[in-house]
Amino acid sequence: MNEQIQESKLTKLYYSIGDVAKMFDVNASLIRFWEKEFPSVQPKKNKKGNRLFSPKNIMELQRIYNLVKVDGHTLDGAKKALKSKSSTPTSLSSNSSEVINKLEQIKSKLIALKS
């Protein structure tokens, strides 16, 4: 994976494990492994048991991918890095602004549908 996945480019509500594996150019088994190792990645499952990854799940997987594959962290090191990043106030404020932007986009789409 040479380029970063941007949350704004993720247009579907949910992506299959095959789609996610292609995004990161890894095997689906690695995605399943990371799902077990990192509790922050919890995809929904349909009645058949197929995993359905939300854009939020994909962004979390990107953080894991960058820590493990790009930066060369061990799994324990990646877990510690994720915990320290998630507890910083800057990540919370940037997350809040992302959520607000996303909600404003949804609101404008709903207003357009209404009229």
A tleap script that builds the chain and sets N, CA, C and O, in Angstrom:
source leaprc.protein.ff14SB
mol = sequence {
  NMET ASN GLU GLN ILE GLN GLU SER LYS LEU
  THR LYS LEU TYR TYR SER ILE GLY ASP VAL
  ALA LYS MET PHE ASP VAL ASN ALA SER LEU
  ILE ARG PHE TRP GLU LYS GLU PHE PRO SER
  VAL GLN PRO LYS LYS ASN LYS LYS GLY ASN
  ARG LEU PHE SER PRO LYS ASN ILE MET GLU
  LEU GLN ARG ILE TYR ASN LEU VAL LYS VAL
  ASP GLY HIE THR LEU ASP GLY ALA LYS LYS
  ALA LEU LYS SER LYS SER SER THR PRO THR
  SER LEU SER SER ASN SER SER GLU VAL ILE
  ASN LYS LEU GLU GLN ILE LYS SER LYS LEU
  ILE ALA LEU LYS CSER
}
set mol.1.N position { 0.852 -1.178 0.000 }
set mol.1.CA position { 0.000 0.000 0.000 }
set mol.1.C position { 0.892 1.234 0.000 }
set mol.1.O position { 1.564 1.516 0.992 }
set mol.2.N position { 0.902 1.948 -1.075 }
set mol.2.CA position { 1.765 3.110 -1.179 }
set mol.2.C position { 1.100 4.378 -0.689 }
set mol.2.O position { 1.769 5.272 -0.170 }
set mol.3.N position { -0.206 4.464 -0.847 }
set mol.3.CA position { -0.875 5.699 -0.455 }
set mol.3.C position { -1.826 5.451 0.707 }
set mol.3.O position { -2.350 4.351 0.884 }
set mol.4.N position { -2.033 6.493 1.485 }
set mol.4.CA position { -2.911 6.410 2.627 }
set mol.4.C position { -4.372 6.382 2.180 }
set mol.4.O position { -4.746 7.035 1.206 }
set mol.5.N position { -5.179 5.629 2.893 }
set mol.5.CA position { -6.614 5.597 2.623 }
set mol.5.C position { -7.230 6.799 3.331 }
set mol.5.O position { -6.989 7.027 4.516 }
set mol.6.N position { -8.017 7.554 2.600 }
set mol.6.CA position { -8.678 8.715 3.195 }
set mol.6.C position { -10.116 8.344 3.517 }
set mol.6.O position { -10.825 7.762 2.696 }
set mol.7.N position { -10.532 8.692 4.728 }
set mol.7.CA position { -11.879 8.338 5.177 }
set mol.7.C position { -12.940 8.937 4.254 }
set mol.7.O position { -13.997 8.339 4.055 }
set mol.8.N position { -12.667 10.100 3.697 }
set mol.8.CA position { -13.645 10.743 2.815 }
set mol.8.C position { -13.838 9.958 1.515 }
set mol.8.O position { -14.870 10.099 0.859 }
set mol.9.N position { -12.854 9.133 1.137 }
set mol.9.CA position { -12.961 8.329 -0.086 }
set mol.9.C position { -13.752 7.041 0.135 }
set mol.9.O position { -14.144 6.379 -0.826 }
set mol.10.N position { -13.986 6.687 1.393 }
set mol.10.CA position { -14.737 5.474 1.715 }
set mol.10.C position { -16.226 5.795 1.645 }
set mol.10.O position { -16.795 6.351 2.584 }
set mol.11.N position { -16.848 5.443 0.530 }
set mol.11.CA position { -18.228 5.863 0.283 }
set mol.11.C position { -19.264 4.849 0.751 }
set mol.11.O position { -20.417 5.215 0.979 }
set mol.12.N position { -18.887 3.603 0.898 }
set mol.12.CA position { -19.840 2.587 1.344 }
set mol.12.C position { -19.976 2.624 2.863 }
set mol.12.O position { -19.083 3.090 3.571 }
set mol.13.N position { -21.123 2.118 3.351 }
set mol.13.CA position { -21.298 1.992 4.797 }
set mol.13.C position { -20.431 0.868 5.333 }
set mol.13.O position { -19.849 0.985 6.412 }
set mol.14.N position { -20.344 -0.230 4.576 }
set mol.14.CA position { -19.576 -1.392 5.013 }
set mol.14.C position { -18.811 -1.992 3.844 }
set mol.14.O position { -19.246 -1.921 2.695 }
set mol.15.N position { -17.662 -2.585 4.158 }
set mol.15.CA position { -16.813 -3.236 3.171 }
set mol.15.C position { -16.561 -4.674 3.606 }
set mol.15.O position { -16.447 -4.956 4.799 }
set mol.16.N position { -16.475 -5.586 2.633 }
set mol.16.CA position { -16.181 -6.987 2.937 }
set mol.16.C position { -14.712 -7.124 3.315 }
set mol.16.O position { -13.907 -6.225 3.071 }
set mol.17.N position { -14.380 -8.252 3.908 }
set mol.17.CA position { -12.989 -8.493 4.287 }
set mol.17.C position { -12.098 -8.558 3.049 }
set mol.17.O position { -10.933 -8.165 3.103 }
set mol.18.N position { -12.635 -9.047 1.941 }
set mol.18.CA position { -11.865 -9.087 0.693 }
set mol.18.C position { -11.527 -7.692 0.201 }
set mol.18.O position { -10.408 -7.430 -0.238 }
set mol.19.N position { -12.518 -6.788 0.280 }
set mol.19.CA position { -12.284 -5.390 -0.124 }
set mol.19.C position { -11.202 -4.752 0.743 }
set mol.19.O position { -10.311 -4.065 0.244 }
set mol.20.N position { -11.296 -4.991 2.048 }
set mol.20.CA position { -10.337 -4.398 2.982 }
set mol.20.C position { -8.943 -4.966 2.735 }
set mol.20.O position { -7.959 -4.227 2.754 }
set mol.21.N position { -8.857 -6.266 2.504 }
set mol.21.CA position { -7.556 -6.893 2.243 }
set mol.21.C position { -6.921 -6.302 0.984 }
set mol.21.O position { -5.709 -6.096 0.939 }
set mol.22.N position { -7.735 -6.029 -0.037 }
set mol.22.CA position { -7.210 -5.417 -1.267 }
set mol.22.C position { -6.701 -4.003 -1.009 }
set mol.22.O position { -5.677 -3.596 -1.558 }
set mol.23.N position { -7.423 -3.254 -0.168 }
set mol.23.CA position { -7.000 -1.883 0.140 }
set mol.23.C position { -5.584 -1.850 0.704 }
set mol.23.O position { -4.793 -0.962 0.386 }
set mol.24.N position { -5.279 -2.837 1.550 }
set mol.24.CA position { -3.981 -2.861 2.215 }
set mol.24.C position { -2.986 -3.796 1.530 }
set mol.24.O position { -1.835 -3.906 1.953 }
set mol.25.N position { -3.435 -4.462 0.480 }
set mol.25.CA position { -2.587 -5.408 -0.252 }
set mol.25.C position { -2.025 -6.485 0.685 }
set mol.25.O position { -0.829 -6.778 0.679 }
set mol.26.N position { -2.925 -7.064 1.490 }
set mol.26.CA position { -2.566 -8.151 2.405 }
set mol.26.C position { -3.598 -9.269 2.256 }
set mol.26.O position { -4.621 -9.094 1.595 }
set mol.27.N position { -3.323 -10.407 2.870 }
set mol.27.CA position { -4.282 -11.514 2.861 }
set mol.27.C position { -5.403 -11.246 3.860 }
set mol.27.O position { -5.210 -10.558 4.863 }
set mol.28.N position { -6.578 -11.804 3.566 }
set mol.28.CA position { -7.716 -11.655 4.476 }
set mol.28.C position { -7.396 -12.272 5.835 }
set mol.28.O position { -7.907 -11.819 6.860 }
set mol.29.N position { -6.558 -13.296 5.847 }
set mol.29.CA position { -6.201 -13.940 7.123 }
set mol.29.C position { -5.474 -12.960 8.051 }
set mol.29.O position { -5.626 -13.044 9.270 }
set mol.30.N position { -4.690 -12.039 7.494 }
set mol.30.CA position { -4.012 -11.041 8.321 }
set mol.30.C position { -5.025 -10.079 8.937 }
set mol.30.O position { -4.883 -9.677 10.092 }
set mol.31.N position { -6.035 -9.716 8.173 }
set mol.31.CA position { -7.091 -8.838 8.705 }
set mol.31.C position { -7.815 -9.544 9.852 }
set mol.31.O position { -8.078 -8.932 10.887 }
set mol.32.N position { -8.139 -10.828 9.674 }
set mol.32.CA position { -8.792 -11.596 10.745 }
set mol.32.C position { -7.894 -11.687 11.977 }
set mol.32.O position { -8.368 -11.588 13.109 }
set mol.33.N position { -6.588 -11.876 11.747 }
set mol.33.CA position { -5.636 -11.947 12.852 }
set mol.33.C position { -5.602 -10.632 13.623 }
set mol.33.O position { -5.664 -10.627 14.853 }
set mol.34.N position { -5.505 -9.524 12.903 }
set mol.34.CA position { -5.493 -8.219 13.565 }
set mol.34.C position { -6.791 -7.972 14.315 }
set mol.34.O position { -6.792 -7.346 15.375 }
set mol.35.N position { -7.896 -8.462 13.768 }
set mol.35.CA position { -9.188 -8.310 14.450 }
set mol.35.C position { -9.136 -8.988 15.823 }
set mol.35.O position { -9.670 -8.456 16.796 }
set mol.36.N position { -8.492 -10.163 15.903 }
set mol.36.CA position { -8.379 -10.876 17.182 }
set mol.36.C position { -7.402 -10.185 18.131 }
set mol.36.O position { -7.624 -10.143 19.341 }
set mol.37.N position { -6.324 -9.647 17.576 }
set mol.37.CA position { -5.267 -9.049 18.391 }
set mol.37.C position { -5.599 -7.642 18.895 }
set mol.37.O position { -5.162 -7.248 19.976 }
set mol.38.N position { -6.361 -6.898 18.119 }
set mol.38.CA position { -6.648 -5.498 18.458 }
set mol.38.C position { -8.147 -5.332 18.708 }
set mol.38.O position { -8.936 -5.353 17.764 }
set mol.39.N position { -8.542 -5.170 19.964 }
set mol.39.CA position { -9.975 -5.046 20.283 }
set mol.39.C position { -10.634 -3.799 19.691 }
set mol.39.O position { -11.861 -3.708 19.648 }
set mol.40.N position { -9.825 -2.840 19.236 }
set mol.40.CA position { -10.396 -1.622 18.647 }
set mol.40.C position { -10.992 -1.890 17.268 }
set mol.40.O position { -11.736 -1.059 16.748 }
set mol.41.N position { -10.676 -3.035 16.671 }
set mol.41.CA position { -11.226 -3.413 15.361 }
set mol.41.C position { -12.310 -4.455 15.610 }
set mol.41.O position { -12.011 -5.624 15.852 }
set mol.42.N position { -13.548 -4.036 15.552 }
set mol.42.CA position { -14.668 -4.940 15.777 }
set mol.42.C position { -15.685 -4.791 14.654 }
set mol.42.O position { -16.666 -4.061 14.798 }
set mol.43.N position { -15.457 -5.485 13.528 }
set mol.43.CA position { -16.429 -5.364 12.434 }
set mol.43.C position { -17.749 -6.030 12.795 }
set mol.43.O position { -17.799 -6.954 13.607 }
set mol.44.N position { -18.807 -5.544 12.177 }
set mol.44.CA position { -20.108 -6.189 12.349 }
set mol.44.C position { -20.079 -7.490 11.566 }
set mol.44.O position { -19.247 -7.673 10.677 }
set mol.45.N position { -20.987 -8.385 11.898 }
set mol.45.CA position { -21.109 -9.621 11.128 }
set mol.45.C position { -22.567 -9.784 10.721 }
set mol.45.O position { -23.479 -9.520 11.504 }
set mol.46.N position { -22.769 -10.229 9.472 }
set mol.46.CA position { -24.131 -10.457 9.012 }
set mol.46.C position { -24.601 -11.840 9.471 }
set mol.46.O position { -23.886 -12.525 10.202 }
set mol.47.N position { -25.785 -12.250 9.050 }
set mol.47.CA position { -26.347 -13.523 9.494 }
set mol.47.C position { -25.481 -14.713 9.087 }
set mol.47.O position { -25.442 -15.728 9.782 }
set mol.48.N position { -24.792 -14.580 7.966 }
set mol.48.CA position { -23.901 -15.651 7.498 }
set mol.48.C position { -22.581 -15.671 8.266 }
set mol.48.O position { -21.830 -16.643 8.179 }
set mol.49.N position { -22.294 -14.615 9.012 }
set mol.49.CA position { -21.035 -14.522 9.732 }
set mol.49.C position { -19.959 -13.769 8.978 }
set mol.49.O position { -18.816 -13.696 9.429 }
set mol.50.N position { -20.315 -13.207 7.833 }
set mol.50.CA position { -19.351 -12.422 7.059 }
set mol.50.C position { -19.060 -11.108 7.780 }
set mol.50.O position { -19.961 -10.459 8.310 }
set mol.51.N position { -17.804 -10.738 7.787 }
set mol.51.CA position { -17.404 -9.499 8.448 }
set mol.51.C position { -17.755 -8.295 7.569 }
set mol.51.O position { -17.574 -8.321 6.352 }
set mol.52.N position { -18.255 -7.253 8.209 }
set mol.52.CA position { -18.604 -6.014 7.522 }
set mol.52.C position { -17.852 -4.876 8.206 }
set mol.52.O position { -18.160 -4.504 9.339 }
set mol.53.N position { -16.869 -4.333 7.507 }
set mol.53.CA position { -16.002 -3.298 8.073 }
set mol.53.C position { -16.523 -1.908 7.731 }
set mol.53.O position { -16.774 -1.599 6.566 }
set mol.54.N position { -16.682 -1.079 8.748 }
set mol.54.CA position { -17.101 0.305 8.557 }
set mol.54.C position { -15.873 1.139 8.207 }
set mol.54.O position { -14.745 0.697 8.423 }
set mol.55.N position { -16.079 2.337 7.669 }
set mol.55.CA position { -14.926 3.224 7.428 }
set mol.55.C position { -14.085 3.460 8.683 }
set mol.55.O position { -12.862 3.582 8.601 }
set mol.56.N position { -14.742 3.524 9.843 }
set mol.56.CA position { -14.008 3.709 11.099 }
set mol.56.C position { -13.095 2.510 11.355 }
set mol.56.O position { -11.947 2.683 11.765 }
set mol.57.N position { -13.604 1.280 11.112 }
set mol.57.CA position { -12.775 0.083 11.257 }
set mol.57.C position { -11.574 0.144 10.318 }
set mol.57.O position { -10.460 -0.217 10.698 }
set mol.58.N position { -11.807 0.602 9.097 }
set mol.58.CA position { -10.745 0.652 8.091 }
set mol.58.C position { -9.678 1.666 8.494 }
set mol.58.O position { -8.488 1.418 8.304 }
set mol.59.N position { -10.088 2.793 9.043 }
set mol.59.CA position { -9.119 3.787 9.487 }
set mol.59.C position { -8.277 3.240 10.657 }
set mol.59.O position { -7.086 3.531 10.758 }
set mol.60.N position { -8.902 2.457 11.525 }
set mol.60.CA position { -8.163 1.835 12.628 }
set mol.60.C position { -7.183 0.792 12.077 }
set mol.60.O position { -6.047 0.695 12.541 }
set mol.61.N position { -7.628 0.023 11.095 }
set mol.61.CA position { -6.729 -0.944 10.460 }
set mol.61.C position { -5.554 -0.236 9.783 }
set mol.61.O position { -4.439 -0.758 9.761 }
set mol.62.N position { -5.805 0.936 9.239 }
set mol.62.CA position { -4.717 1.693 8.608 }
set mol.62.C position { -3.677 2.100 9.649 }
set mol.62.O position { -2.474 2.047 9.392 }
set mol.63.N position { -4.154 2.509 10.829 }
set mol.63.CA position { -3.210 2.854 11.905 }
set mol.63.C position { -2.363 1.635 12.273 }
set mol.63.O position { -1.148 1.736 12.440 }
set mol.64.N position { -3.025 0.482 12.396 }
set mol.64.CA position { -2.318 -0.755 12.732 }
set mol.64.C position { -1.330 -1.108 11.625 }
set mol.64.O position { -0.179 -1.447 11.898 }
set mol.65.N position { -1.785 -1.028 10.376 }
set mol.65.CA position { -0.918 -1.329 9.225 }
set mol.65.C position { 0.327 -0.455 9.253 }
set mol.65.O position { 1.444 -0.947 9.089 }
set mol.66.N position { 0.130 0.848 9.461 }
set mol.66.CA position { 1.260 1.781 9.483 }
set mol.66.C position { 2.235 1.461 10.612 }
set mol.66.O position { 3.451 1.515 10.426 }
set mol.67.N position { 1.700 1.129 11.777 }
set mol.67.CA position { 2.571 0.816 12.914 }
set mol.67.C position { 3.356 -0.474 12.683 }
set mol.67.O position { 4.557 -0.529 12.945 }
set mol.68.N position { 2.675 -1.511 12.191 }
set mol.68.CA position { 3.307 -2.826 12.067 }
set mol.68.C position { 4.122 -2.947 10.783 }
set mol.68.O position { 5.290 -3.334 10.825 }
set mol.69.N position { 3.519 -2.622 9.651 }
set mol.69.CA position { 4.173 -2.854 8.358 }
set mol.69.C position { 5.120 -1.726 7.939 }
set mol.69.O position { 6.179 -1.985 7.368 }
set mol.70.N position { 4.743 -0.489 8.218 }
set mol.70.CA position { 5.547 0.648 7.770 }
set mol.70.C position { 6.609 1.007 8.811 }
set mol.70.O position { 7.792 1.110 8.488 }
set mol.71.N position { 6.179 1.197 10.064 }
set mol.71.CA position { 7.106 1.623 11.114 }
set mol.71.C position { 7.877 0.461 11.729 }
set mol.71.O position { 8.885 0.683 12.401 }
set mol.72.N position { 7.423 -0.780 11.514 }
set mol.72.CA position { 8.141 -1.948 12.005 }
set mol.72.C position { 7.932 -2.272 13.471 }
set mol.72.O position { 8.772 -2.936 14.078 }
set mol.73.N position { 6.824 -1.816 14.061 }
set mol.73.CA position { 6.525 -2.144 15.455 }
set mol.73.C position { 6.164 -3.627 15.578 }
set mol.73.O position { 5.681 -4.245 14.629 }
set mol.74.N position { 6.409 -4.179 16.764 }
set mol.74.CA position { 5.871 -5.498 17.087 }
set mol.74.C position { 4.388 -5.318 17.394 }
set mol.74.O position { 3.906 -4.191 17.499 }
set mol.75.N position { 3.669 -6.421 17.536 }
set mol.75.CA position { 2.243 -6.306 17.874 }
set mol.75.C position { 2.067 -5.624 19.228 }
set mol.75.O position { 1.196 -4.768 19.385 }
set mol.76.N position { 2.892 -6.001 20.204 }
set mol.76.CA position { 2.798 -5.349 21.514 }
set mol.76.C position { 3.138 -3.867 21.420 }
set mol.76.O position { 2.490 -3.032 22.052 }
set mol.77.N position { 4.157 -3.546 20.629 }
set mol.77.CA position { 4.521 -2.147 20.439 }
set mol.77.C position { 3.405 -1.355 19.770 }
set mol.77.O position { 3.143 -0.207 20.129 }
set mol.78.N position { 2.749 -1.981 18.790 }
set mol.78.CA position { 1.638 -1.323 18.101 }
set mol.78.C position { 0.475 -1.107 19.060 }
set mol.78.O position { -0.172 -0.060 19.030 }
set mol.79.N position { 0.207 -2.098 19.913 }
set mol.79.CA position { -0.889 -1.963 20.894 }
set mol.79.C position { -0.610 -0.801 21.845 }
set mol.79.O position { -1.502 -0.010 22.150 }
set mol.80.N position { 0.640 -0.707 22.308 }
set mol.80.CA position { 1.011 0.386 23.216 }
set mol.80.C position { 0.903 1.732 22.509 }
set mol.80.O position { 0.420 2.707 23.084 }
set mol.81.N position { 1.353 1.779 21.268 }
set mol.81.CA position { 1.290 3.033 20.505 }
set mol.81.C position { -0.155 3.463 20.279 }
set mol.81.O position { -0.473 4.649 20.378 }
set mol.82.N position { -1.027 2.510 19.978 }
set mol.82.CA position { -2.441 2.842 19.786 }
set mol.82.C position { -3.067 3.350 21.072 }
set mol.82.O position { -3.857 4.294 21.047 }
set mol.83.N position { -2.722 2.733 22.200 }
set mol.83.CA position { -3.263 3.185 23.484 }
set mol.83.C position { -2.793 4.594 23.804 }
set mol.83.O position { -3.581 5.422 24.262 }
set mol.84.N position { -1.501 4.878 23.565 }
set mol.84.CA position { -0.992 6.210 23.884 }
set mol.84.C position { -1.566 7.261 22.943 }
set mol.84.O position { -1.816 8.393 23.357 }
set mol.85.N position { -1.780 6.893 21.664 }
set mol.85.CA position { -2.366 7.849 20.717 }
set mol.85.C position { -3.827 8.112 21.043 }
set mol.85.O position { -4.296 9.244 20.925 }
set mol.86.N position { -4.548 7.076 21.453 }
set mol.86.CA position { -5.982 7.255 21.703 }
set mol.86.C position { -6.238 8.043 22.982 }
set mol.86.O position { -7.326 8.589 23.165 }
set mol.87.N position { -5.248 8.108 23.867 }
set mol.87.CA position { -5.466 8.836 25.115 }
set mol.87.C position { -5.049 10.300 25.026 }
set mol.87.O position { -5.255 11.057 25.975 }
set mol.88.N position { -4.464 10.712 23.895 }
set mol.88.CA position { -4.042 12.109 23.782 }
set mol.88.C position { -5.216 12.998 23.396 }
set mol.88.O position { -6.051 12.599 22.584 }
set mol.89.N position { -5.292 14.193 23.966 }
set mol.89.CA position { -6.403 15.079 23.659 }
set mol.89.C position { -6.426 15.542 22.203 }
set mol.89.O position { -7.498 15.832 21.671 }
set mol.90.N position { -5.269 15.618 21.550 }
set mol.90.CA position { -5.258 16.085 20.168 }
set mol.90.C position { -5.995 15.110 19.257 }
set mol.90.O position { -6.709 15.532 18.347 }
set mol.91.N position { -5.828 13.807 19.494 }
set mol.91.CA position { -6.530 12.850 18.645 }
set mol.91.C position { -8.030 12.915 18.894 }
set mol.91.O position { -8.829 12.695 17.984 }
set mol.92.N position { -8.405 13.218 20.127 }
set mol.92.CA position { -9.829 13.334 20.419 }
set mol.92.C position { -10.430 14.546 19.715 }
set mol.92.O position { -11.524 14.461 19.157 }
set mol.93.N position { -9.724 15.664 19.738 }
set mol.93.CA position { -10.261 16.866 19.100 }
set mol.93.C position { -10.309 16.701 17.585 }
set mol.93.O position { -11.253 17.169 16.947 }
set mol.94.N position { -9.309 16.043 16.996 }
set mol.94.CA position { -9.345 15.844 15.549 }
set mol.94.C position { -10.436 14.853 15.188 }
set mol.94.O position { -11.082 14.993 14.150 }
set mol.95.N position { -10.653 13.840 16.045 }
set mol.95.CA position { -11.744 12.901 15.821 }
set mol.95.C position { -13.082 13.622 15.876 }
set mol.95.O position { -13.964 13.360 15.058 }
set mol.96.N position { -13.238 14.520 16.825 }
set mol.96.CA position { -14.491 15.264 16.966 }
set mol.96.C position { -14.761 16.109 15.734 }
set mol.96.O position { -15.894 16.167 15.256 }
set mol.97.N position { -13.735 16.760 15.220 }
set mol.97.CA position { -13.944 17.593 14.035 }
set mol.97.C position { -14.281 16.738 12.821 }
set mol.97.O position { -15.063 17.158 11.968 }
set mol.98.N position { -13.698 15.540 12.732 }
set mol.98.CA position { -14.043 14.628 11.634 }
set mol.98.C position { -15.505 14.207 11.725 }
set mol.98.O position { -16.212 14.155 10.718 }
set mol.99.N position { -15.946 13.911 12.937 }
set mol.99.CA position { -17.335 13.500 13.142 }
set mol.99.C position { -18.280 14.633 12.788 }
set mol.99.O position { -19.303 14.416 12.138 }
set mol.100.N position { -17.941 15.836 13.212 }
set mol.100.CA position { -18.786 16.994 12.917 }
set mol.100.C position { -18.876 17.215 11.409 }
set mol.100.O position { -19.963 17.451 10.880 }
set mol.101.N position { -17.738 17.140 10.714 }
set mol.101.CA position { -17.744 17.303 9.256 }
set mol.101.C position { -18.597 16.244 8.588 }
set mol.101.O position { -19.364 16.544 7.673 }
set mol.102.N position { -18.468 15.014 9.037 }
set mol.102.CA position { -19.240 13.903 8.464 }
set mol.102.C position { -20.744 14.134 8.697 }
set mol.102.O position { -21.554 13.928 7.794 }
set mol.103.N position { -21.101 14.557 9.900 }
set mol.103.CA position { -22.513 14.818 10.210 }
set mol.103.C position { -23.067 15.965 9.374 }
set mol.103.O position { -24.221 15.927 8.946 }
set mol.104.N position { -22.247 16.983 9.144 }
set mol.104.CA position { -22.697 18.095 8.304 }
set mol.104.C position { -22.920 17.635 6.865 }
set mol.104.O position { -23.859 18.083 6.207 }
set mol.105.N position { -22.061 16.746 6.378 }
set mol.105.CA position { -22.246 16.192 5.030 }
set mol.105.C position { -23.557 15.406 4.950 }
set mol.105.O position { -24.317 15.540 3.991 }
set mol.106.N position { -23.804 14.598 5.958 }
set mol.106.CA position { -25.040 13.798 5.994 }
set mol.106.C position { -26.255 14.713 6.043 }
set mol.106.O position { -27.248 14.478 5.354 }
set mol.107.N position { -26.172 15.756 6.862 }
set mol.107.CA position { -27.278 16.699 6.987 }
set mol.107.C position { -27.589 17.354 5.647 }
set mol.107.O position { -28.753 17.468 5.263 }
set mol.108.N position { -26.546 17.787 4.934 }
set mol.108.CA position { -26.793 18.434 3.640 }
set mol.108.C position { -27.377 17.452 2.633 }
set mol.108.O position { -28.223 17.827 1.820 }
set mol.109.N position { -26.934 16.198 2.679 }
set mol.109.CA position { -27.504 15.183 1.778 }
set mol.109.C position { -28.978 14.930 2.097 }
set mol.109.O position { -29.800 14.779 1.194 }
set mol.110.N position { -29.298 14.885 3.374 }
set mol.110.CA position { -30.696 14.664 3.772 }
set mol.110.C position { -31.579 15.852 3.366 }
set mol.110.O position { -32.711 15.662 2.921 }
set mol.111.N position { -31.067 17.057 3.517 }
set mol.111.CA position { -31.819 18.254 3.110 }
set mol.111.C position { -32.044 18.209 1.607 }
set mol.111.O position { -33.132 18.538 1.135 }
set mol.112.N position { -31.024 17.806 0.847 }
set mol.112.CA position { -31.160 17.716 -0.613 }
set mol.112.C position { -32.187 16.652 -1.000 }
set mol.112.O position { -32.944 16.840 -1.952 }
set mol.113.N position { -32.215 15.548 -0.276 }
set mol.113.CA position { -33.203 14.492 -0.565 }
set mol.113.C position { -34.614 14.947 -0.231 }
set mol.113.O position { -35.569 14.593 -0.922 }
set mol.114.N position { -34.740 15.733 0.831 }
set mol.114.CA position { -36.051 16.191 1.280 }
set mol.114.C position { -36.692 17.129 0.258 }
set mol.114.O position { -37.906 17.102 0.055 }
set mol.115.N position { -35.871 17.953 -0.380 }
set mol.115.CA position { -36.423 18.949 -1.315 }
set mol.115.C position { -36.527 18.449 -2.737 }
set mol.115.O position { -36.972 19.184 -3.618 }
savepdb mol mol.pdb
quit
